[in-house]
Amino acid sequence: MVKAKIKIKNPTGLHLRPAGILCNVAVKYESSVQFQFRDTVSNAKSVLSVLGACIKSGDEIEFICEGKDEEEALSAMLKAVEDGLGE
C-alpha cells in the first residue's frame, strides 16, 4: 500500500469534468485506488464517490493505492491533479 497527500488546485474544485478525468485515470490501473478526505475514504474509480466527497479548491486529499501496480497508479493520480485535471 502506498499513500500520498496532495492539494486540489482547480479553482472550482472537483466538479463533474475534473471528477470524470480523475476517474478515467484511476480505472486504468488494476490496483485499488481510493482517496481520503476528512474522515471519509472514497473510491477514486467512481465518479459518484468523487462528486459526493464535495472537494473544493485548496482542500487536501490523500490517495491510497494498493495492488500490483500501486506505485504507477499513485504516480498517475498525483500527476493528474498536478496537471489541473483538464482545467
N, C-alpha and C positions, 0 to 999 in steps of 0.2 A: 504494500500500500504506500502510495506517495501523496503528499499534500502540499499545497502552496496557496498563499493568500494573495489577492490582487484587488485593486480598487477599480471600480467601474468608472470609466471616463466619459461615456456617452452623455451628452447634455440632457437627453430625455430619459435616461435610464434604460432598462431592458423592456421596451415595449415590443410589439409583435415582430417587427422586422429584425431587430438585433437578436431577439429571443430565438427566432427561426434560424438565423445564421449560427448562433451558438449550438443549437440542437443538431444542425446539419454537420457541424464539426464533430460533435460528440458521438453521433451514430456511426461514424467511420471506424470506430475502434471497438474491438471485442471486449475490452475491459469495462467494468462498471465505472461510469463517470457521474459523480454526484457533486453537489456543492452545498456548503453550509452557509446560511445567512441567519444571523442572530442565533436562535435556538433550534432552527429547523434545518434538516438535511433533505435536499430535494434531488430528483433525478434530472441530470442535465440533458438527457436524451428525450425528455418530454417537454414540448412547448407549453403545455398547460401548467406543468410544475414550475417552469421558469417564470411564466407570467404571474402565477399565483404567489410567488415569493415577493412580488412588489418591490423590486430592486430599483433604487433611484441613483442618479448621478452622485458620485462620491462615496457610495456605500462600498464596504469591503466584504468580499466573499472569499471562501476557501474552497478550492477544488480538491476533491478526494477521488483518486483513481486507483482501481485495484483490478489486477488481471495480468494476462500475458504481455500486453503492450501498454502497460500503465505509464511508463516513462514517456513514450511517444504521445499518448493521449493527453497527459498533463501539459507537456510542452506545447501541443497544438491548441489546447484550451487557453493557455496563458497568452500565446501569440495572437489568437483571435480577439481576445479582449484588448490587448495592447494595440492592435491594428484598428480598433474602434468598431468592430462588428458591423462593417459596411457603412458606417456614417462618417 
